[in-house]
Amino acid sequence: MPGAWTQNYYHIVFSTKQRANLITPELEARLHPFLGGMVRDLRCSLLAIGGMPDHVHLLIRYRPDLSHSDLVRHVKARSSKWINESIPAQGHFAWQEGYGGFTVSRSAVPQVKNYIEHQQGTSQDPGLSRGVSRTPSSAWNRV
């Protein structure tokens, strides 16, 4: 087969170590573009980014030869290294182990994108859509 045409969409959520509120507005203004550049370096497309002071959401269209775990490993490792080297005033920064990862159908991309882009105003929202419950924060400690 000379080529493949795919539409692989992945919603990734990961938090700061111990869910500490480390992502200040100043850090966020630099972190989001950096994450976008990293995703492009991996030959993927960042469709949406958002989050809160203790976690980040990414919606990514990814290539078929990149596993979910490799994608997340690269994003988390490179971004924490960059923060620690580039923004020493931030203090030691680390992501919590584990992540939430959800494949997204093409038809649901606009809804998930909207949810991610409006995280700051919807952190108390019970879920991505009607009938989907929010994962309790204690579950992230087990991942």
C-alpha positions as CSV (number, residue, x, y, z in Angstrom):
1,M,0.0,0.0,0.0
2,P,1.7,3.2,-1.1
3,G,0.0,5.4,1.5
4,A,-2.7,5.7,4.1
5,W,-5.3,8.3,4.8
6,T,-6.3,8.5,8.4
7,Q,-8.2,10.8,10.7
8,N,-6.8,10.1,14.2
9,Y,-8.0,12.5,16.9
10,Y,-6.8,12.2,20.5
11,H,-7.9,14.2,23.5
12,I,-5.2,14.2,26.1
13,V,-5.4,15.4,29.7
14,F,-2.5,15.5,32.2
15,S,-1.9,17.3,35.4
16,T,0.9,18.9,37.3
17,K,2.6,16.9,40.0
18,Q,0.3,16.6,43.0
19,R,-2.2,18.7,41.0
20,A,-0.4,21.8,42.2
21,N,-1.6,25.1,40.7
22,L,1.6,25.7,38.8
23,I,0.3,26.9,35.5
24,T,0.1,30.6,36.1
25,P,-1.3,32.9,33.3
26,E,2.3,34.0,32.6
27,L,3.4,30.4,32.2
28,E,0.3,29.4,30.2
29,A,1.0,32.2,27.7
30,R,4.4,30.6,27.0
31,L,3.5,27.0,27.5
32,H,0.7,26.7,25.1
33,P,2.7,27.9,22.0
34,F,5.6,25.7,23.1
35,L,3.3,22.6,23.3
36,G,1.9,23.6,19.8
37,G,5.5,23.6,18.4
38,M,6.3,20.3,20.0
39,V,3.2,18.7,18.5
40,R,4.2,20.1,15.0
41,D,7.7,18.7,15.6
42,L,6.1,15.3,16.0
43,R,4.3,15.9,12.6
44,C,0.9,16.1,14.3
45,S,-1.6,18.9,14.4
46,L,-2.8,20.7,17.6
47,L,-6.5,21.5,17.2
48,A,-7.2,22.8,20.6
49,I,-5.4,23.5,23.9
50,G,-6.7,24.6,27.2
51,G,-6.8,23.8,30.9
52,M,-6.6,25.1,34.4
53,P,-3.8,26.0,36.7
54,D,-3.3,22.3,37.6
55,H,-3.9,20.5,34.2
56,V,-3.7,20.8,30.5
57,H,-6.1,19.5,27.7
58,L,-4.8,18.9,24.2
59,L,-6.8,17.8,21.1
60,I,-4.4,16.5,18.6
61,R,-4.7,15.0,15.1
62,Y,-1.9,12.5,15.1
63,R,-0.2,10.4,12.5
64,P,-0.9,6.6,12.3
65,D,2.7,5.5,13.1
66,L,2.9,7.4,16.4
67,S,1.5,5.6,19.5
68,H,-0.5,7.4,22.1
69,S,2.0,6.6,24.8
70,D,4.9,7.9,22.7
71,L,3.0,11.1,21.9
72,V,2.3,11.9,25.5
73,R,5.7,10.9,26.7
74,H,7.4,13.3,24.3
75,V,5.0,16.1,25.1
76,K,5.3,15.8,28.9
77,A,9.1,15.1,29.0
78,R,10.1,17.9,26.6
79,S,7.7,20.5,28.1
80,S,8.8,19.9,31.7
81,K,12.4,20.0,30.7
82,W,11.8,23.3,28.8
83,I,10.0,24.9,31.7
84,N,12.8,24.0,34.2
85,E,15.5,25.2,31.8
86,S,13.8,28.3,30.4
87,I,11.8,29.6,33.3
88,P,14.0,29.1,36.4
89,A,11.8,31.5,38.4
90,Q,9.0,29.0,38.1
91,G,10.8,26.7,40.5
92,H,10.9,22.9,40.0
93,F,8.1,21.9,37.6
94,A,6.9,18.4,37.0
95,W,3.9,16.7,35.4
96,Q,2.1,14.0,37.4
97,E,2.6,10.4,36.3
98,G,0.0,9.1,33.9
99,Y,-2.6,10.9,31.8
100,G,-6.1,10.6,30.4
101,G,-6.4,9.8,26.8
102,F,-9.6,9.6,24.7
103,T,-9.9,8.9,21.0
104,V,-12.4,11.2,19.4
105,S,-14.5,10.6,16.3
106,R,-14.4,13.2,13.5
107,S,-18.0,14.2,14.2
108,A,-17.2,15.0,17.9
109,V,-14.1,17.1,17.2
110,P,-16.0,20.5,17.2
111,Q,-17.7,19.7,20.5
112,V,-14.4,18.5,22.2
113,K,-12.6,21.5,20.7
114,N,-15.2,23.9,22.2
115,Y,-15.0,22.2,25.6
116,I,-11.2,22.4,25.7
117,E,-11.1,26.0,24.5
118,H,-13.5,27.0,27.2
119,Q,-11.9,25.2,30.1
120,Q,-11.4,28.3,32.3
121,G,-15.2,28.9,32.4
122,T,-16.3,25.3,32.5
123,S,-14.1,23.6,35.1
124,Q,-17.2,22.8,37.1
125,D,-19.0,21.4,34.0
126,P,-20.1,17.8,34.7
127,G,-18.6,16.5,31.5
128,L,-17.8,16.9,27.8
129,S,-21.3,16.4,26.8
130,R,-24.7,15.2,28.1
131,G,-24.3,11.8,29.6
132,V,-20.5,11.9,30.1
133,S,-19.4,12.2,33.7
134,R,-16.3,14.1,34.9
135,T,-13.5,11.9,36.2
136,P,-13.1,12.6,39.9
137,S,-9.7,14.2,40.7
138,S,-8.9,11.3,43.0
139,A,-8.8,9.0,40.0
140,W,-5.9,11.0,38.5
141,N,-3.8,10.0,41.5
142,R,-4.1,6.4,40.5
143,V,-3.1,6.7,36.9
